[in-house]
Amino acid sequence: MPIAALYYKASGTGTQAPRERMGKGEDDTGVPTGMEKTEDFRKVSTGMETFLDLLRNLFYNGKSNVEGGICMVVERRRSLEKLEKFKDKSVIKIITGVRRSGKSTLLRQFAQRLRAQGVEDASILFIQLDRLENEHLREYHALYQEIMKHRRAGCMQYIFLDEVQLVPEFQRTVLSLFEQERLDLYLTGSNASLLSGELATLLSGRYVEIAMLPLSFAEYCELANTAPAQAWNTYVRCGGFPYLSQIEGEDEKRDYLQGIYHTVLLKDIIERHNVQDPYVLESILRFLMDNVGNLVTSKKIADSLTSFGRKTSPMTVEKYLRTLEEAFILYRVSRFDIQGKQHLRFAGKYYVVDTGLRWLLLGDRGRDLGHVLENIVYLELLRRGNHVFIGKFGDGEIDFVAEKGGARTYYQVSASILDPMTYERELAPLKKIKDNYPKFILTLDTLPMEDEGIRQINLLDFLLANVL
C-alpha cells in the first residue's frame, strides 16, 4: 500500500485493502481516492517500528545461517577496515546510511574486534537510542550524564551511539564528549542532516563519514551461502537489505521491504520534515524509480506530475528531492563534460539505494534490466570509494566516470552487446575519448572482448572481484 494511504481514511467506506496495481478508485500513485487526512498513521508507524526492531534483534543475535532460528551475519569488511584505520584517532566516526542497511550491526562487529584486541567490556559503551528501554536518554543532558557515569580513568573508552539523531540537540552531547580525553566516539544516523548545521560547522575537519549501503552482491552471496549464478536473479529483483536474504518467499520479502519503506518515509521524511502532501512526495519517488538512469530536471518531474492531475511546482519538487536524498533513498548523479573538463549544473540522473525498493513500488513492470544494472553498478562504485559522475562527450554519453585517488575510469553498462547495433552504440562514446584512462563495458555476456583498448567484463565477475 502506498505510504500516502496511511495518511488518509475512506469517507464512510472503511479501510481499503492494499493493492499491487493501480485500479478502479485509485489515482496515479495507487492511493485510494475520496479520502481525507488523519493522524492514525502514527499508530501504524509505531507498530511497524516495533515489529522491525524484533526482526533486527533476531538478526543481531546470531552468527550462523538460519539453523535453529538464528541468522547469519556477514562481515562488512570495507567499512570495518575504515573504522580500524581511524580507531583511537581524534576524529568522530560517523556512520550514515538508509535504515536497515546494517549500521548497528557494523558497530557491533567493530566492538567485537575491539574485544578480540583485548579491550575490556567495561571500556565499551553501546547505546541504541531507537530502543524503547533507552527512550529516557533521548534528551541531551540525560545522554551525557549516562555516558559520564560509565567513564573510566586512565584508559581508552569506546562510545557507540546508534541513531543519535533521535536526540534533539544531540550536538551538545557530542561536542562535550569530543573534548574528553581517552574517549573514542562512534555515531550512526539515518539522515544526512546529521552532518549539517552546528555539528558540521564546529567539527569541521574533526570527523570522518563512513557511508553504508545495503549488501553488495559479493556480501549477499556470502550471507545467503549461495552460488553467484543462483543468487543473481533474487539480488537483482529483491535487492540487498541484509535480513532479506534470510526470508523465504516472494510475498514475505515484499512485506519486509514494505516495512522498511514505510518506516523510512514516515519516520525520516514525513514526520521529520512535516510533509503536508505525502501524495506528491510519493508520486515524485515513483516517477524517479520509474526513470532510474534517465536524465531528469525538477521541471520535467513537475510537468509530468501535473499532466497526471497532481499539480505541483519545480520548487516543491526540489524540496522533496532534498528530503529523499537526506534519507538516503535516492542518490543524484551530476554530469561531467569530459571535453570541457567541467561539471554541468542542469539535469542529472537519480539512482535508488536498493533495487528491491524499486521492485516494491513498480513490480515487474519496472524490470528495465539495463537501468537496473546501471543502478547496481553505481552503488558498487560508491562502495569502492569512487566519486561518480555521468560522462558527456559531445553528443555521446558515458554511463559512469569514476574518480578515486587522482585516477579515473570510464564505464558503460549494458545487459548485452551481442547485437551489432547495440555494440556500436555502447562503444562509440568510449572510442571518442582519447585519454589513457581505463575504459570498460560491463555486460551479462560471458564472451571476453577488447576493442581499441576497451575491455568487456562480465558484470558478475566485476561485482565479485572487487577490482576495476
Order of alpha helices (4+ residues) and beta strands (2+ residues): beta-beta-alpha-alpha-beta-alpha-beta-alpha-beta-alpha-beta-alpha-beta-alpha-alpha-alpha-alpha-alpha-alpha-beta-beta-alpha-alpha-beta-beta-beta-alpha-beta-beta-beta-alpha
